Amino acid sequence: MKCGVRFCGGCNPRFERGAVFRKFQKEIPSIDFSHAVEGERYDILLVIGGCTACCASYGQFDVTGGVYKIWDEAQIEKVKEELLNI
């Protein structure tokens, strides 16, 4: 399964967004996580925002499945469980 990862611009981050990306790569090896690139098709998209605005745009990406958003450290485990159950 191919997952594009989209980050916010980082103007007001409340947690280490890159650490979340690395954690998911390590703990969910069945999913191929990579930085989202326009023109590529993804099965799912993970949007990692640094604050409650979670302002990163993602409509420009070709995604056949769901979009999962994280903007708070408290959401990490919930989203991880959802991804493990796809």
All heavy atoms as an XYZ file, in Angstrom:
674
protein
N       0.843     -1.163      0.000
C       0.000      0.000      0.000
C       0.898      1.239      0.000
O       1.832      1.338      0.766
C      -0.913      0.007      1.222
C      -1.670      1.279      1.345
S      -3.124      1.216      2.387
C      -3.983     -0.180      1.751
N       0.550      2.180     -0.843
C       1.343      3.395     -1.009
C       0.648      4.569     -0.315
O      -0.496      4.886     -0.615
C       1.506      3.683     -2.497
C       2.451      4.793     -2.822
C       2.638      4.870     -4.329
C       3.540      6.015     -4.702
N       3.727      6.109     -6.154
N       1.383      5.221      0.610
C       0.840      6.343      1.370
C       1.672      7.592      1.127
O       2.865      7.624      1.445
C       0.830      6.025      2.863
S       0.238      7.401      3.889
N       1.031      8.613      0.578
C       1.687      9.912      0.455
C       1.564     10.649      1.771
O       0.539     10.570      2.442
N       2.604     11.345      2.158
C       2.591     12.097      3.400
C       2.765     13.578      3.080
O       3.697     13.968      2.382
C       3.709     11.631      4.361
C       3.687     12.430      5.650
C       3.576     10.143      4.654
N       1.854     14.378      3.574
C       1.856     15.823      3.350
C       2.035     16.511      4.697
O       1.314     16.220      5.653
C       0.532     16.236      2.713
C       0.330     17.718      2.579
C       1.181     18.289      1.500
N       0.687     19.638      1.183
C       1.372     20.498      0.517
N       2.578     20.193      0.070
N       0.877     21.690      0.259
N       3.004     17.412      4.780
C       3.263     18.180      5.996
C       2.754     19.608      5.836
O       2.748     20.154      4.731
C       4.767     18.256      6.284
C       5.378     16.958      6.698
C       5.952     16.122      5.760
C       5.399     16.575      8.027
C       6.536     14.927      6.121
C       5.981     15.376      8.408
C       6.545     14.547      7.456
N       2.408     20.220      6.965
C       2.095     21.645      6.954
C       3.405     22.409      6.817
O       4.488     21.827      6.835
C       1.372     22.052      8.241
S       2.410     22.012      9.718
N       3.320     23.720      6.736
C       4.512     24.551      6.583
C       5.348     24.702      7.839
O       6.468     25.172      7.788
N       4.810     24.315      8.975
C       5.572     24.335     10.218
C       5.680     25.696     10.889
O       6.591     25.927     11.665
N       4.729     26.577     10.625
C       4.820     27.922     11.203
C       4.539     27.945     12.706
O       5.003     28.834     13.408
C       3.887     28.886     10.473
S       2.140     28.510     10.652
N       3.802     26.963     13.211
C       3.433     26.967     14.623
C       3.330     25.535     15.160
O       2.319     25.160     15.753
C       2.086     27.708     14.786
C       1.789     28.051     16.219
O       2.667     28.054     17.063
N       0.526     28.334     16.493
N       4.354     24.710     14.955
C       4.241     23.295     15.342
C       4.201     23.087     16.854
O       4.917     23.753     17.595
C       5.486     22.655     14.738
C       6.471     23.765     14.646
C       5.663     25.008     14.385
N       3.339     22.156     17.274
C       3.204     21.829     18.689
C       3.895     20.502     19.032
O       3.959     20.124     20.187
C       1.728     21.719     19.069
C       0.876     22.916     18.761
C       0.987     23.959     19.857
N      -0.123     24.882     19.928
C      -0.332     25.893     19.109
N       0.471     26.096     18.106
N      -1.343     26.711     19.274
N       4.354     19.796     18.000
C       5.066     18.539     18.212
C       5.970     18.279     17.006
O       5.848     18.940     15.980
C       4.108     17.368     18.471
C       3.208     17.031     17.300
C       3.521     16.000     16.437
C       2.032     17.738     17.074
C       2.697     15.694     15.371
C       1.203     17.439     16.021
C       1.540     16.408     15.164
N       6.868     17.323     17.136
C       7.843     17.011     16.087
C       7.178     16.171     14.998
O       7.019     14.969     15.135
C       9.045     16.287     16.688
C      10.079     15.829     15.691
C      10.604     16.937     14.795
O      10.953     18.012     15.315
O      10.640     16.725     13.566
N       6.778     16.825     13.931
C       6.049     16.165     12.843
C       6.894     15.109     12.134
O       6.405     14.051     11.769
C       5.553     17.214     11.849
C       4.553     18.161     12.480
C       4.380     19.458     11.708
N       5.624     20.198     11.716
C       6.223     20.690     10.617
N       5.661     20.585      9.448
N       7.371     21.324     10.714
N       8.172     15.385     11.958
C       9.063     14.413     11.312
C       9.192     13.134     12.116
O       9.311     12.048     11.562
N       9.150     13.255     13.436
C       9.233     12.071     14.296
C       8.015     11.179     14.102
O       8.124      9.944     14.136
C       9.363     12.488     15.759
N       6.848     11.788     13.879
C       5.635     11.002     13.615
C       5.809     10.224     12.310
O       5.500      9.035     12.232
C       4.392     11.914     13.539
C       3.162     11.124     13.120
C       4.160     12.600     14.869
N       6.308     10.889     11.294
C       6.556     10.250      9.997
C       7.494      9.048     10.170
O       7.198      7.942      9.703
C       7.156     11.290      9.053
C       7.531     10.782      7.688
C       6.606     10.206      6.850
C       8.834     10.919      7.235
C       6.960      9.769      5.584
C       9.196     10.485      5.973
C       8.253      9.911      5.148
N       8.606      9.239     10.864
C       9.570      8.147     11.070
C       8.972      7.022     11.914
O       9.217      5.841     11.657
C      10.845      8.692     11.701
C      11.633      9.577     10.742
C      12.961     10.029     11.325
N      12.825     10.883     12.498
C      12.633     12.196     12.456
N      12.540     12.808     11.299
N      12.545     12.884     13.575
N       8.156      7.377     12.911
C       7.502      6.377     13.770
C       6.587      5.482     12.929
O       6.616      4.262     13.051
C       6.699      7.082     14.862
C       5.855      6.176     15.747
C       5.025      7.010     16.723
C       4.119      6.187     17.575
N       4.783      5.521     18.682
N       5.793      6.096     12.068
C       4.886      5.328     11.223
C       5.662      4.442     10.251
O       5.292      3.290     10.035
C       3.925      6.253     10.482
C       2.764      6.732     11.317
C       2.819      6.791     12.694
C       1.599      7.132     10.714
C       1.744      7.233     13.451
C       0.504      7.580     11.456
C       0.594      7.622     12.823
N       6.725      4.965      9.680
C       7.542      4.155      8.763
C       8.081      2.915      9.478
O       8.094      1.832      8.916
C       8.723      4.971      8.228
C       8.358      5.960      7.164
C       9.560      6.736      6.686
O      10.293      7.321      7.485
N       9.762      6.746      5.384
N       8.531      3.100     10.705
C       9.119      2.002     11.476
C       8.064      1.007     11.962
O       8.261     -0.200     11.881
C       9.877      2.576     12.672
C      10.520      1.539     13.538
C      11.252      2.173     14.705
C      11.835      1.102     15.609
N      12.458      1.670     16.804
N       6.943      1.518     12.468
C       5.963      0.662     13.123
C       4.898      0.084     12.198
O       4.149     -0.792     12.604
C       5.306      1.430     14.272
C       6.315      1.789     15.356
C       5.716      2.530     16.536
O       4.474      2.633     16.621
O       6.499      3.000     17.374
N       4.826      0.582     10.966
C       3.858      0.047      9.998
C       4.596     -0.267      8.691
O       4.409      0.409      7.674
C       2.691      1.027      9.747
C       2.132      1.575     11.056
C       1.584      0.326      8.956
C       1.094      2.661     10.888
N       5.454     -1.273      8.708
C       6.266     -1.569      7.515
C       5.452     -2.061      6.319
O       5.959     -2.053      5.187
C       7.249     -2.638      8.006
C       6.574     -3.268      9.187
C       5.737     -2.181      9.813
N       4.201     -2.443      6.528
C       3.373     -2.914      5.419
C       2.906     -1.770      4.513
O       2.398     -2.007      3.421
C       2.162     -3.678      5.946
O       1.388     -2.828      6.791
N       3.092     -0.534      4.969
C       2.709      0.627      4.177
C       3.972      1.344      3.710
O       4.894      1.579      4.502
C       1.816      1.593      4.992
C       0.493      0.908      5.345
C       1.556      2.882      4.207
C      -0.444      1.756      6.197
N       3.995      1.698      2.439
C       5.116      2.423      1.856
C       4.844      3.923      1.988
O       4.113      4.499      1.194
C       5.273      2.024      0.386
C       6.373      2.780     -0.309
O       7.277      3.298      0.373
O       6.336      2.864     -1.553
N       5.414      4.547      3.028
C       5.239      5.971      3.273
C       6.285      6.766      2.503
O       7.462      6.429      2.531
C       5.409      6.294      4.767
C       4.349      5.718      5.649
C       4.540      4.499      6.296
C       3.155      6.386      5.856
C       3.575      3.969      7.128
C       2.169      5.863      6.682
C       2.385      4.656      7.321
N       5.849      7.824      1.842
C       6.791      8.722      1.169
C       6.182     10.116      1.100
O       4.963     10.267      1.185
C       7.116      8.214     -0.235
O       5.953      8.199     -1.033
N       7.031     11.113      0.958
C       6.531     12.480      0.825
C       5.640     12.550     -0.403
O       6.010     12.074     -1.481
C       7.689     13.461      0.710
C       8.494     13.572      1.965
N       8.108     14.337      3.029
C       9.648     12.980      2.336
C       8.991     14.227      3.992
N       9.945     13.409      3.600
N       4.467     13.134     -0.258
C       3.507     13.224     -1.354
C       4.039     14.141     -2.457
O       4.585     15.202     -2.182
C       2.166     13.742     -0.837
N       3.870     13.691     -3.691
C       4.317     14.427     -4.871
C       3.147     14.517     -5.838
O       2.480     13.506     -6.103
C       5.507     13.703     -5.544
C       5.922     14.401     -6.817
C       6.676     13.572     -4.591
N       2.893     15.695     -6.347
C       1.823     15.854     -7.329
C       2.125     15.011     -8.558
O       3.268     14.887     -8.977
C       1.675     17.324     -7.729
C       1.081     18.170     -6.625
C       0.853     19.594     -7.067
O       0.257     19.804     -8.140
O       1.273     20.497     -6.321
N       1.080     14.420     -9.128
C       1.227     13.602    -10.320
C       1.384     12.119    -10.037
O       1.289     11.305    -10.938
N       1.642     11.759     -8.783
C       1.719     10.353     -8.398
C       0.392      9.947     -7.774
O      -0.305     10.768     -7.189
C       2.852     10.109     -7.407
C       4.209     10.212     -8.034
C       5.310      9.698     -7.111
O       5.072      8.716     -6.371
O       6.390     10.281     -7.146
N       0.057      8.685     -7.888
C      -1.180      8.161     -7.305
C      -0.851      7.451     -5.993
O       0.110      6.698     -5.900
C      -1.849      7.192     -8.261
C      -3.112      6.570     -7.664
C      -3.868      5.794     -8.672
N      -4.598      6.788     -9.465
C      -5.305      6.507    -10.542
N      -5.374      5.275    -10.985
N      -5.946      7.452    -11.193
N      -1.698      7.694     -4.995
C      -1.522      7.090     -3.671
C      -2.786      6.339     -3.271
O      -3.888      6.742     -3.607
C      -1.222      8.174     -2.623
C       0.049      8.919     -2.928
C       0.023     10.133     -3.598
C       1.282      8.387     -2.585
C       1.191     10.807     -3.915
C       2.460      9.054     -2.891
C       2.403     10.258     -3.557
O       3.566     10.909     -3.869
N      -2.587      5.265     -2.532
C      -3.723      4.526     -1.991
C      -4.378      5.332     -0.872
O      -5.607      5.369     -0.754
C      -3.276      3.162     -1.457
C      -2.681      2.296     -2.558
O      -3.332      2.146     -3.607
O      -1.552      1.798     -2.375
N      -3.555      5.930     -0.028
C      -4.032      6.765      1.072
C      -3.103      7.965      1.218
O      -1.984      7.960      0.689
C      -4.107      5.990      2.410
C      -2.748      5.399      2.770
C      -5.190      4.936      2.372
C      -2.696      4.707      4.129
N      -3.568      8.967      1.956
C      -2.760     10.157      2.201
C      -2.774     10.452      3.691
O      -3.830     10.387      4.332
C      -3.332     11.343      1.425
C      -2.487     12.615      1.446
C      -1.239     12.437      0.576
C      -3.297     13.794      0.946
N      -1.616     10.754      4.241
C      -1.476     11.135      5.638
C      -1.059     12.599      5.675
O      -0.026     12.966      5.120
C      -0.428     10.266      6.336
C      -0.100     10.585      7.790
C      -1.324     10.424      8.677
C       1.034      9.689      8.281
N      -1.878     13.435      6.293
C      -1.597     14.857      6.419
C      -1.172     15.112      7.860
O      -1.937     14.843      8.789
C      -2.831     15.713      6.067
C      -2.509     17.193      6.218
C      -3.325     15.403      4.664
N       0.056     15.598      8.044
C       0.570     15.852      9.387
C       0.710     17.359      9.565
O       1.585     17.989      8.985
C       1.923     15.151      9.615
C       1.800     13.643      9.358
C       2.418     15.421     11.038
C       3.110     12.880      9.456
N      -0.197     17.915     10.366
C      -0.172     19.338     10.679
C       0.438     19.557     12.046
O       0.376     18.684     12.903
N       1.014     20.719     12.263
C       1.679     20.988     13.527
C       0.790     21.601     14.592
O       1.161     21.668     15.749
N      -0.404     22.065     14.205
C      -1.312     22.688     15.171
C      -2.753     22.406     14.749
O      -3.002     21.767     13.727
C      -1.047     24.189     15.266
S      -1.523     25.126     13.811
N      -3.700     22.922     15.490
C      -5.107     22.617     15.234
C      -5.609     23.147     13.894
O      -6.620     22.665     13.390
C      -6.001     23.176     16.354
O      -5.770     24.583     16.475
C      -5.700     22.501     17.680
N      -4.931     24.104     13.294
C      -5.352     24.600     11.977
C      -5.202     23.523     10.909
O      -5.992     23.460      9.973
C      -4.547     25.839     11.588
N      -4.216     22.665     11.053
C      -3.934     21.590     10.085
C      -4.194     22.110      8.662
O      -5.020     21.586      7.925
C      -4.747     20.341     10.390
S      -4.052     18.847      9.634
N      -3.488     23.165      8.311
C      -3.769     23.951      7.113
C      -3.155     23.404      5.822
O      -3.362     23.993      4.757
C      -3.303     25.386      7.324
S      -1.520     25.513      7.591
N      -2.418     22.320      5.887
C      -1.774     21.795      4.683
C      -2.820     21.399      3.641
O      -3.731     20.625      3.922
C      -0.907     20.587      5.032
N      -2.680     21.948      2.458
C      -3.603     21.579      1.381
C      -3.243     20.191      0.875
O      -2.097     19.765      0.947
C      -3.512     22.593      0.239
O      -2.225     22.567     -0.337
N      -4.244     19.479      0.375
C      -3.974     18.138     -0.140
C      -4.870     17.771     -1.320
O      -4.765     16.670     -1.867
C      -4.098     17.085      0.969
C      -5.425     17.078      1.677
C      -6.479     16.305      1.203
C      -5.628     17.835      2.821
C      -7.699     16.296      1.855
C      -6.836     17.828      3.477
C      -7.870     17.051      2.993
O      -9.078     17.046      3.636
N      -5.725     18.668     -1.747
C      -6.627     18.386     -2.864
C      -5.916     18.168     -4.186
O      -6.488     17.598     -5.107
N      -4.663     18.579     -4.277
C      -3.902     18.438     -5.512
C      -3.324     17.034     -5.705
O      -2.768     16.733     -6.750
C      -2.772     19.479     -5.562
C      -1.661     19.259     -4.551
C      -1.901     19.914     -3.203
O      -3.022     19.996     -2.718
N      -0.843     20.380     -2.571
N      -3.483     16.170     -4.710
C      -2.917     14.821     -4.801
C      -3.961     13.812     -5.270
O      -5.138     13.921     -4.943
C      -2.333     14.398     -3.452
C      -1.219     15.294     -2.989
C      -1.395     16.155     -1.928
C       0.002     15.298     -3.649
C      -0.389     16.997     -1.511
C       1.030     16.139     -3.247
C       0.831     16.990     -2.180
N      -3.512     12.833     -6.020
C      -4.367     11.774     -6.554
C      -4.398     10.635     -5.531
O      -3.416      9.896     -5.397
C      -3.800     11.301     -7.895
C      -4.669     10.263     -8.576
O      -5.765      9.957     -8.069
O      -4.236      9.747     -9.626
N      -5.507     10.532     -4.800
C      -5.641      9.540     -3.726
C      -6.873      8.688     -3.990
O      -7.973      9.210     -4.123
C      -5.781     10.237     -2.352
C      -5.855      9.204     -1.240
C      -4.646     11.208     -2.121
N      -6.683      7.378     -4.063
C      -7.803      6.483     -4.345
C      -8.557      6.086     -3.082
O      -9.706      5.682     -3.149
C      -7.328      5.218     -5.070
O      -6.361      4.544     -4.255
C      -6.697      5.567     -6.415
N      -7.913      6.188     -1.924
C      -8.552      5.799     -0.664
C      -8.748      6.985      0.249
O      -8.993      8.103     -0.206
N      -8.596      6.753      1.533
C      -8.868      7.779      2.525
C      -7.734      8.749      2.782
O      -6.582      8.506      2.422
N      -8.102      9.845      3.429
C      -7.150     10.856      3.882
C      -7.194     10.855      5.410
O      -8.266     10.959      6.003
C      -7.510     12.255      3.340
C      -6.585     13.310      3.919
C      -7.465     12.266      1.817
N      -6.036     10.716      6.021
C      -5.917     10.675      7.474
C      -5.153     11.911      7.920
O      -4.095     12.211      7.376
C      -5.190      9.400      7.923
C      -5.933      8.159      7.511
C      -5.752      7.610      6.244
C      -6.841      7.567      8.363
C      -6.463      6.485      5.846
C      -7.553      6.431      7.983
C      -7.351      5.905      6.720
O      -8.049      4.795      6.333
N      -5.690     12.617      8.931
C      -5.089     13.865      9.386
C      -4.684     13.771     10.854
O      -5.433     13.253     11.683
C      -6.075     15.019      9.207
C      -6.429     15.299      7.767
C      -7.584     16.273      7.687
C      -7.102     17.637      7.315
N      -8.203     18.599      7.165
N      -3.498     14.302     11.136
C      -2.998     14.401     12.510
C      -2.578     15.844     12.729
O      -1.853     16.410     11.913
C      -1.759     13.494     12.724
C      -2.117     12.026     12.537
C      -1.167     13.727     14.112
C      -0.909     11.112     12.583
N      -3.035     16.445     13.822
C      -2.583     17.791     14.167
C      -2.301     17.917     15.660
O      -2.013     18.985     16.162
C      -3.588     18.858     13.728
C      -4.936     18.709     14.349
C      -5.337     19.206     15.566
C      -6.058     18.033     13.815
N      -6.647     18.863     15.809
C      -7.114     18.131     14.729
C      -6.287     17.328     12.615
C      -8.363     17.574     14.510
C      -7.518     16.777     12.399
C      -8.543     16.899     13.339
N      -2.355     16.780     16.349
C      -2.111     16.788     17.785
C      -1.481     15.450     18.167
O      -1.853     14.410     17.621
C      -3.448     16.974     18.518
C      -3.258     17.145     19.998
O      -3.194     16.114     20.712
O      -3.161     18.295     20.447
N      -0.560     15.507     19.092
C       0.127     14.297     19.523
C      -0.839     13.220     20.024
O      -0.599     12.026     19.857
C       1.128     14.658     20.621
C       2.292     13.712     20.694
C       3.408     14.270     21.548
O       4.155     15.123     21.046
O       3.516     13.825     22.710
N      -1.959     13.643     20.605
C      -2.945     12.710     21.145
C      -3.608     11.871     20.046
O      -4.192     10.831     20.336
C      -4.007     13.468     21.934
N      -3.523     12.288     18.797
C      -4.155     11.566     17.692
C      -3.265     10.496     17.066
O      -3.742      9.682     16.286
C      -4.552     12.552     16.596
C      -5.539     13.579     17.063
C      -5.674     14.683     16.054
O      -4.689     15.243     15.605
N      -6.905     14.982     15.690
N      -2.000     10.500     17.405
C      -1.040      9.626     16.744
C      -1.433      8.155     16.848
O      -1.489      7.444     15.846
C       0.383      9.868     17.274
C       0.831     11.278     16.897
C       1.357      8.811     16.750
C       2.119     11.727     17.566
N      -1.692      7.672     18.047
C      -2.006      6.253     18.230
C      -3.312      5.859     17.544
O      -3.414      4.771     16.980
C      -2.023      5.885     19.710
C      -0.644      5.859     20.335
C       0.333      4.912     19.627
O      -0.032      3.759     19.332
O       1.472      5.353     19.372
N      -4.302      6.746     17.586
C      -5.585      6.449     16.935
C      -5.406      6.282     15.430
O      -5.892      5.321     14.832
C      -6.589      7.559     17.223
C      -7.927      7.338     16.542
C      -8.878      8.487     16.810
C     -10.199      8.218     16.130
N     -10.504      9.108     15.067
N      -4.687      7.203     14.814
C      -4.458      7.117     13.367
C      -3.590      5.906     13.035
O      -3.840      5.202     12.058
C      -3.844      8.430     12.826
C      -3.416      8.272     11.380
C      -4.851      9.573     12.955
N      -2.599      5.646     13.876
C      -1.755      4.462     13.659
C      -2.604      3.187     13.655
O      -2.447      2.331     12.774
C      -0.681      4.382     14.753
C       0.239      3.208     14.606
C       1.244      3.198     15.736
C       1.514      1.778     16.137
N       2.288      1.664     17.365
N      -3.517      3.057     14.597
C      -4.394      1.889     14.652
C      -5.277      1.799     13.406
O      -5.482      0.707     12.857
C      -5.269      1.919     15.906
C      -4.517      1.628     17.185
C      -3.871      0.253     17.189
O      -4.510     -0.726     16.762
O      -2.701      0.162     17.608
N      -5.787      2.937     12.953
C      -6.607      2.938     11.734
C      -5.789      2.458     10.538
O      -6.281      1.661      9.723
C      -7.161      4.342     11.477
C      -8.230      4.749     12.454
C      -8.746      6.165     12.217
O      -8.545      6.707     11.112
O      -9.352      6.728     13.136
N      -4.559      2.914     10.433
C      -3.718      2.500      9.310
C      -3.355      1.019      9.391
O      -3.257      0.341      8.371
C      -2.447      3.362      9.255
C      -2.662      4.843      8.956
C      -1.322      5.585      8.985
C      -3.369      5.059      7.634
N      -3.146      0.525     10.586
C      -2.841     -0.897     10.760
C      -4.013     -1.790     10.363
O      -3.811     -2.947     10.007
C      -2.445     -1.189     12.208
C      -1.041     -0.759     12.617
C      -0.887     -0.804     14.135
C       0.001     -1.645     11.935
N      -5.218     -1.254     10.415
C      -6.412     -2.043     10.119
C      -6.940     -1.866      8.704
O      -8.052     -2.295      8.406
C      -7.508     -1.723     11.134
C      -7.159     -2.242     12.504
O      -6.688     -3.362     12.656
N      -7.336     -1.415     13.517
N      -6.172     -1.221      7.856
C      -6.622     -1.050      6.458
C      -6.465     -2.373      5.725
O      -5.519     -3.066      5.840
C      -5.802      0.057      5.746
C      -6.110      1.404      6.357
C      -6.087      0.065      4.262
C      -5.316      2.545      5.786
